[in-house]
Amino acid sequence: MLVDPQDATAIATAINELLGDEDRMRQLGESGKRAVLSKYSWAAEAEKLVALYASL
């Protein structure tokens, strides 16, 4: 869900929409968790670092 970070009304509207839709809120939370674990975890970063060292 994308909103203008400078638009307080848009942020409030988005939050209210999510609060009214538990399924969507849960799906977005699970998608975010998967993204963090697969792309931004220490394990994922270690793989990138090892690949970088191997290429040097």
C-alpha positions in Angstrom: 0.0 0.0 0.0 1.6 3.2 -1.1 0.6 6.7 0.2 2.2 10.1 0.0 4.2 10.3 3.2 3.5 14.1 3.3 -0.3 13.6 3.1 -1.7 12.9 6.6 -5.2 12.4 5.2 -4.0 9.7 2.8 -2.0 8.0 5.6 -5.1 8.0 7.9 -7.3 6.7 5.1 -4.9 3.8 4.3 -4.7 2.9 8.0 -8.5 2.9 8.3 -8.8 0.8 5.2 -6.4 -1.8 6.7 -8.1 -1.8 10.1 -11.3 -2.6 8.3 -9.8 -5.5 6.4 -8.1 -8.1 8.6 -7.3 -10.5 5.7 -5.5 -7.8 3.7 -3.7 -6.6 6.8 -2.5 -10.1 7.5 -1.5 -10.7 3.9 0.5 -7.5 3.8 2.2 -8.4 7.1 3.1 -11.8 5.9 4.4 -10.5 2.6 6.6 -7.9 4.4 7.9 -10.6 6.7 8.9 -12.8 3.8 10.6 -10.0 2.0 12.6 -9.0 5.1 13.7 -12.6 5.8 14.6 -13.4 2.2 16.2 -10.1 1.2 17.3 -8.3 4.3 18.3 -10.9 6.8 21.8 -11.5 8.0 21.8 -14.9 6.1 20.8 -13.2 2.8 23.4 -10.5 3.3 26.1 -13.1 4.1 25.4 -14.9 0.8 25.9 -11.6 -1.0 29.1 -10.9 0.9 30.5 -14.3 0.3 29.7 -14.0 -3.5 31.4 -10.6 -3.5 34.6 -12.0 -1.9 34.6 -15.0 -4.3 34.5 -12.6 -7.3 37.5 -10.6 -6.1 
